[in-house]
Amino acid sequence: MIGDYSCVCQYGWKGKNCSEDIDECQTDSNPCKHGKCSNLNGGYNCSCDSGWKGPNCTADINECENGSNHCVHGECININGSYICLCNSAWKGFNCSEDVDECLNISACSVHGKCANVQGAFNCSCNTGWVGTICDEDMDECSQHDVCLHGNCSNSPGSYKCLYRRGWSGITCEIDVNECEMKDLCKNGGTCINIDGDYSCLCPSGVVVVSTPCNNNGACSNIPRDFSCTCYSGWTGFKCDVDIDECIFSSPCNGNGVCSNSPGGYQCSCLSSWTGADCESDIDECNQKVCINNSTCTNTNGSYICDCLNGWKRQNCSEDINECAPNPCQHHGVCNNTQGGYDCICLNNWTGVNCSIDVDECERNDVCINGICQNYDGGYNCTCVSGWKGSNCSHGVDECTSMPCLNGAFVGTQMVSSTVHVLKDIRDAFAIVTSMNAKLTFISVIITVHV
């Protein structure tokens, strides 16, 4: 430059004499991509946001590496600038450190049990007559030995009943009936003696006991030169001494229970879903809320049907469907199974329920800093303007590496010592011209100084 000079400033400085600091934090292209910028004389400093590191806060911190325990009860998945936790069942919260109170779900235990929450699980305390993890299975008390001591057992949902034999009473037929408390049981002044399950009469002297030829309370009718017996229900034969096996001849339990013959009668042990003396009445299981997890119950004869919501299966809709097998998350998304559903953790370039929607990165302002952005499925491409390079066009091109200055001009790689020699030569030439009283035409030399 003739009659003047020019300074090529170091990074961070500007002005004619490079005396003005550049505030990098006020430029359009903030150098701290994921942090707060603080200006310094001749430079700047980045205070990175959580999850980022590096001079310009562009390097993601992998919180999941080196055995870190961010996810207390789950699996750690690293993402740009942060991490997410895939919590194990019964845990929640950002770091999977909060226990899920399953008892807040009214379907955790069936209506036949009480829910108690514990860390990482829950327990159901079943009411009498019910068993199972969630107390939804009827206990067959009749399968236990001697539940009815002197009677036949008939099971029912959540309970049972004992069908008495003559001479016994009580819930389990354990109480002997004292027949002697009945009046005039023993006729003609006889003395009643109670025995277990029966009684006997001690007749007074001189009283002859006339016995009927008809057994088992059969009614005797005298006929010429003979008699006839009208048998009580459950008995047959000339003298009513032959037991009728109702379980063979009449199928009294309607096909809905197991018939057990007994002297003079029978008992029905009903199958689940049936009740009544002859198992003739259908039990409406829907009144017992057998279908859990908000499913719909439809009663049928001898059974029921549960219409499960999406994400649940089995007869009572009690088992969660693992939607992650196979993985429904596209484009390498990570599937996290949840109770009655699932979540997809998408890679940075995809979004949507199943990671099927492309993220248009070009809608962001920090993608192609000094260039034109072109979006494509799963990514983007930057076409940088002249003088810029890098994946986001954020790095300036050093044109001086190609030696663009001609005719002996200096470039930024020359040392200060060379500048000192040039200045000395100019000063000597100026002194000679002045002594000759000549008109000086001074051509200044542009000196590039790089420290």
C-alpha positions in Angstrom: 0.0 0.0 0.0 1.6 3.3 -1.1 2.1 5.9 1.6 0.7 3.7 4.4 0.9 0.3 6.0 -1.4 -2.6 6.9 -1.3 -5.0 9.8 -2.5 -8.6 9.5 -3.8 -9.3 13.0 -3.5 -12.4 15.1 -6.7 -14.3 15.9 -8.9 -12.4 18.3 -7.7 -8.9 17.4 -8.7 -6.2 14.9 -8.2 -2.5 14.0 -5.5 -0.7 12.1 -2.8 -1.5 14.7 -4.5 -4.8 15.9 -5.3 -3.1 19.2 -9.0 -3.8 19.3 -10.2 -7.1 20.8 -12.7 -9.1 18.8 -15.7 -10.2 20.9 -16.1 -13.7 19.5 -19.2 -14.1 21.7 -21.1 -11.4 19.8 -20.6 -12.9 16.4 -23.4 -14.5 14.5 -21.6 -17.9 14.7 -21.4 -18.4 18.4 -18.2 -20.6 18.9 -19.6 -22.3 21.9 -22.1 -24.7 20.3 -23.5 -26.1 23.5 -22.3 -23.7 26.2 -21.9 -20.2 27.4 -19.3 -17.9 25.8 -17.1 -15.6 27.8 -15.0 -13.1 25.9 -11.3 -12.7 26.7 -8.6 -10.4 25.4 -7.6 -12.0 22.1 -9.8 -15.0 22.6 -12.8 -16.5 24.4 -13.7 -19.3 26.8 -16.6 -21.8 26.7 -18.5 -23.0 29.8 -20.1 -26.1 28.5 -23.6 -27.2 29.2 -24.1 -30.5 31.1 -23.3 -33.4 28.8 -20.8 -31.6 26.5 -17.1 -31.0 26.6 -14.2 -29.7 24.4 -12.9 -26.2 23.6 -16.1 -25.3 21.7 -18.4 -27.6 23.6 -18.9 -29.8 20.5 -17.9 -33.2 22.0 -20.6 -35.3 23.6 -19.8 -36.7 27.1 -20.7 -40.4 27.2 -22.3 -40.6 30.7 -22.8 -44.4 30.3 -19.1 -45.4 30.0 -16.6 -46.4 32.6 -19.1 -48.2 34.7 -21.0 -45.1 35.7 -24.1 -45.8 37.9 -26.4 -43.1 36.6 -29.2 -45.6 36.0 -29.7 -47.2 39.5 -32.2 -49.8 38.4 -32.0 -49.8 34.6 -29.9 -49.6 31.5 -28.0 -46.5 30.4 -28.3 -45.2 26.8 -26.1 -42.4 25.7 -27.5 -39.6 23.5 -26.1 -36.3 22.4 -25.7 -34.0 25.4 -27.3 -36.3 27.8 -28.4 -39.9 28.5 -31.6 -41.8 29.1 -32.4 -44.7 31.4 -34.4 -47.8 30.4 -35.9 -48.6 33.8 -36.4 -52.2 35.0 -39.9 -53.2 35.9 -41.2 -51.6 39.1 -38.8 -48.6 38.9 -39.2 -45.1 37.4 -37.7 -41.6 37.4 -34.9 -40.1 35.3 -32.3 -42.3 36.9 -34.6 -45.2 37.7 -34.2 -44.6 41.4 -37.9 -44.2 42.3 -40.0 -47.2 43.2 -43.2 -47.7 41.3 -46.1 -48.1 43.7 -47.9 -50.9 41.9 -50.7 -50.7 44.6 -51.9 -47.4 43.1 -53.1 -49.6 40.2 -56.4 -51.1 41.4 -55.7 -54.1 39.2 -52.4 -55.0 40.9 -54.2 -57.5 43.1 -57.6 -58.9 42.3 -60.6 -58.0 44.5 -59.8 -61.1 46.6 -56.5 -59.7 48.0 -54.8 -56.7 49.6 -51.8 -55.1 47.9 -48.7 -54.2 49.9 -46.0 -52.2 48.0 -42.3 -53.0 48.6 -39.1 -51.7 47.0 -39.1 -52.9 43.4 -42.1 -55.1 43.7 -45.4 -55.7 45.4 -47.1 -58.5 47.4 -50.8 -59.6 47.5 -52.2 -60.9 50.7 -55.1 -63.2 49.6 -58.4 -63.4 51.4 -59.4 -66.8 52.7 -60.3 -69.1 49.9 -58.1 -67.5 47.2 -54.5 -68.1 46.1 -52.2 -67.0 43.3 -49.7 -64.2 42.7 -52.6 -61.6 42.4 -55.1 -63.7 44.4 -57.2 -64.5 41.3 -57.2 -68.3 41.7 -59.9 -70.1 43.8 -58.5 -72.4 46.5 -60.1 -75.9 46.3 -60.6 -76.5 50.0 -62.2 -79.9 49.2 -58.8 -81.2 48.0 -57.5 -80.9 51.5 -57.8 -84.0 53.7 -60.7 -84.1 56.2 -61.9 -80.6 55.6 -65.4 -81.9 56.3 -65.0 -84.3 59.2 -68.4 -86.1 59.0 -69.8 -84.8 55.7 -69.2 -84.3 52.0 -67.3 -81.2 50.7 -68.7 -79.0 47.9 -66.2 -76.4 46.6 -67.4 -72.9 45.6 -65.4 -69.8 44.4 -63.5 -68.5 47.4 -65.2 -70.9 49.8 -66.7 -74.3 50.3 -69.6 -76.0 52.2 -70.0 -79.2 54.0 -73.1 -81.3 53.2 -74.1 -82.9 56.5 -74.5 -86.5 57.2 -77.3 -87.5 59.6 -76.3 -86.9 63.2 -73.7 -84.2 62.5 -73.7 -80.4 62.2 -71.3 -77.4 62.2 -69.3 -75.7 59.5 -67.1 -78.8 59.0 -69.6 -81.3 60.2 -67.6 -81.6 63.4 -70.5 -81.2 65.9 -72.5 -84.2 67.0 -76.2 -83.7 67.0 -77.7 -84.7 70.3 -80.9 -86.4 69.1 -81.9 -87.0 72.7 -82.8 -83.3 73.0 -85.8 -84.1 70.8 -89.0 -84.9 72.7 -90.5 -88.4 72.7 -87.8 -89.8 70.5 -87.8 -93.0 72.5 -91.4 -94.2 73.0 -93.0 -96.0 76.0 -90.8 -94.5 78.6 -87.6 -95.5 76.9 -84.4 -93.7 77.8 -82.5 -91.9 75.0 -78.7 -92.4 74.9 -76.8 -90.1 72.5 -73.8 -91.5 70.7 -71.5 -89.9 68.0 -73.6 -89.3 64.9 -76.6 -91.3 66.2 -78.6 -92.3 69.3 -80.1 -95.5 70.9 -83.1 -96.1 73.1 -82.8 -98.1 76.4 -86.2 -99.6 76.8 -87.8 -100.3 80.2 -88.3 -103.8 81.4 -91.3 -105.5 79.9 -91.5 -103.3 76.8 -91.0 -105.2 73.6 -89.5 -103.3 70.7 -91.5 -104.0 67.6 -89.3 -103.3 64.6 -90.5 -102.4 61.2 -89.4 -104.6 58.4 -88.9 -101.5 56.2 -85.4 -100.0 56.5 -84.1 -96.5 56.2 -87.3 -94.8 57.3 -89.4 -96.6 54.7 -93.1 -96.6 55.4 -94.6 -100.1 56.0 -98.0 -101.0 54.8 -99.8 -104.1 55.9 -101.3 -106.3 53.2 -103.1 -109.6 53.4 -100.5 -112.2 54.6 -97.6 -109.8 53.8 -96.4 -106.2 53.9 -95.2 -103.6 51.5 -92.5 -100.9 51.9 -92.7 -97.4 50.5 -89.1 -96.3 50.3 -87.7 -92.9 51.3 -85.9 -91.0 48.6 -82.5 -92.5 47.8 -83.5 -96.1 48.7 -85.0 -99.0 46.9 -85.5 -102.8 47.3 -88.3 -104.8 49.0 -87.3 -103.6 52.4 -85.7 -100.3 51.3 -82.3 -101.6 52.1 -80.7 -101.0 48.7 -79.1 -97.6 48.1 -79.8 -95.9 44.8 -76.7 -94.6 43.1 -78.0 -91.4 41.7 -74.6 -90.6 40.2 -75.1 -93.5 37.7 -78.8 -93.3 36.9 -79.7 -89.7 36.8 -76.6 -87.5 36.5 -78.0 -85.0 39.0 -75.0 -82.5 38.8 -76.0 -81.4 35.3 -72.6 -82.1 33.9 -71.3 -79.1 35.9 -69.8 -80.9 38.8 -68.6 -84.2 40.2 -71.2 -86.5 41.8 -70.4 -88.4 44.9 -72.9 -91.1 46.0 -73.8 -91.4 49.7 -76.2 -93.7 51.5 -79.7 -92.5 50.6 -78.4 -89.5 48.7 -75.6 -87.8 46.8 -73.5 -84.7 46.8 -72.3 -82.5 43.9 -68.8 -80.9 44.0 -69.3 -78.1 41.5 -66.8 -77.1 38.9 -65.5 -73.6 39.0 -68.1 -71.1 37.6 -71.1 -73.2 38.9 -73.0 -73.4 42.1 -76.2 -74.8 43.7 -77.1 -78.1 45.2 -77.1 -79.7 41.7 -74.6 -77.2 40.2 -77.4 -75.8 38.1 -76.6 -72.1 38.6 -73.9 -70.2 36.6 -71.6 -68.0 38.6 -71.2 -64.5 37.0 -67.4 -64.1 37.4 -67.6 -60.6 36.0 -69.0 -59.5 39.4 -65.7 -60.6 40.9 -63.7 -58.3 38.6 -61.7 -61.2 37.2 -60.6 -59.2 34.1 -57.9 -56.8 35.2 -55.9 -53.9 33.5 -59.1 -52.1 32.4 -60.3 -55.0 30.2 -63.9 -55.8 29.5 -65.6 -58.9 31.0 -68.3 -60.9 29.3 -70.0 -63.7 31.3 -70.8 -67.0 29.6 -72.3 -70.2 30.9 -69.7 -71.8 33.1 -67.0 -69.3 32.2 -66.2 -65.8 31.1 -64.3 -63.9 28.4 -61.9 -61.0 28.9 -61.5 -58.5 26.0 -57.9 -57.3 26.7 -56.7 -53.8 25.8 -53.6 -53.5 23.6 -50.5 -54.6 25.4 -52.1 -57.3 27.6 -52.8 -61.0 27.2 -53.9 -64.3 29.0 -57.4 -65.2 30.2 -57.5 -62.4 32.8 -55.4 -59.9 30.8 -52.8 -60.2 33.6 -49.7 -60.7 31.5 -47.9 -57.8 29.7 -47.1 -58.3 26.0 -43.5 -57.6 25.2 -43.9 -55.5 22.2 -40.1 -55.2 21.9 -39.9 -58.8 20.6 -39.6 -58.3 17.7 -38.4 -54.7 17.8 -41.0 -52.3 16.3 -38.6 -49.3 16.5 -37.2 -48.5 13.0 -33.8 -47.1 12.0 -31.9 -48.7 14.9 -34.1 -47.2 17.6 -34.0 -48.7 21.0 -37.2 -50.4 22.3 -38.2 -50.0 25.9 -41.1 -52.3 27.0 -43.5 -50.9 29.5 -46.6 -52.3 31.3 -49.2 -52.5 28.6 -47.1 -50.7 25.9 -43.6 -49.7 24.8 -41.5 -46.6 24.0 -39.0 -46.1 21.2 -35.8 -44.2 21.9 -34.8 -42.8 18.5 -31.4 -41.9 17.1 -30.8 -38.2 16.7 -31.9 -38.1 13.0 -35.3 -39.9 13.5 -38.5 -39.3 15.5 -42.1 -40.6 15.8 -43.7 -43.4 17.8 -41.6 -46.0 15.9 -38.7 -43.7 14.8 -40.1 -43.7 11.3 -40.2 -39.9 10.7 -37.1 -38.2 9.5 -35.9 -35.2 11.5 -35.4 -32.1 9.2 -32.1 -30.8 10.6 -32.2 -27.9 8.1 -34.9 -26.3 10.2 -32.3 -25.6 12.9 -30.2 -22.5 12.8 -27.0 -24.1 14.1 -26.5 -26.8 11.4 -24.8 -25.2 8.4 -23.3 -22.1 9.9 -21.8 -20.7 6.7 -23.4 -22.8 4.0 -26.6 -24.2 2.5 -28.3 -27.1 4.2 -29.9 -30.0 2.2 -31.9 -32.6 4.2 -32.2 -36.3 3.4 -33.6 -39.3 5.2 -31.6 -39.9 8.3 -29.2 -36.9 7.9 -28.3 -33.7 6.1 -25.5 -32.3 4.0 -23.9 -28.8 4.1 -22.6 -27.0 0.9 -20.2 -24.4 2.3 -19.7 -20.9 0.9 -16.3 -19.8 -0.3 -13.8 -19.5 2.6 -15.5 -22.1 4.9 -15.2 -25.8 5.5 -16.2 -28.6 7.9 -19.3 -30.7 8.3 -21.2 -27.7 9.5 -19.2 -25.1 7.6 -17.9 -23.7 10.9 -14.2 -23.8 10.2 -12.5 -21.0 8.2 -10.2 -21.9 5.3 -6.6 -20.6 5.7 -6.0 -19.3 2.2 -2.4 -18.4 3.0 -1.4 -22.0 2.9 -1.6 -21.8 -0.9 0.8 -18.8 -1.1 -1.6 -16.4 -2.8 0.6 -13.3 -2.3 2.8 -12.6 -5.5 5.8 -10.5 -6.3 7.7 -11.2 -3.1 5.0 -10.2 -0.7 5.2 -11.6 2.7 2.7 -14.2 4.1 1.7 -14.8 7.6 4.3 -17.6 8.2 7.4 -15.3 8.2 9.0 -14.3 11.4 9.4 -10.9 13.1 13.1 -11.0 12.6 12.7 -10.6 8.8 10.5 -7.6 9.4 13.2 -5.9 11.4 15.7 -6.3 8.5 13.3 -4.8 5.9 12.7 -1.8 8.1 16.5 -1.1 8.4 16.9 -1.2 4.6 14.1 1.3 4.1 15.6 3.7 6.7 19.0 3.6 4.9 17.5 4.3 1.5 15.6 7.2 2.8 18.7 8.9 4.3 20.6 8.6 0.9 17.8 10.2 -1.1 17.4 13.0 1.4 21.2 13.9 1.2 20.9 14.3 -2.5 18.1 16.8 -2.0 16.0 14.9 -4.4 12.4 14.5 -4.5 11.5 11.2 -2.7 9.0 8.9 -4.1 8.6 6.3 -1.5 7.0 3.1 -2.2 6.0 1.4 1.0 6.3 -2.2 1.4 3.4 -4.2 2.9 4.9 -6.2 5.6 3.1 -9.1 7.0 4.0 -10.0 10.5 2.9 -13.2 12.1 3.8 -14.0 15.7 
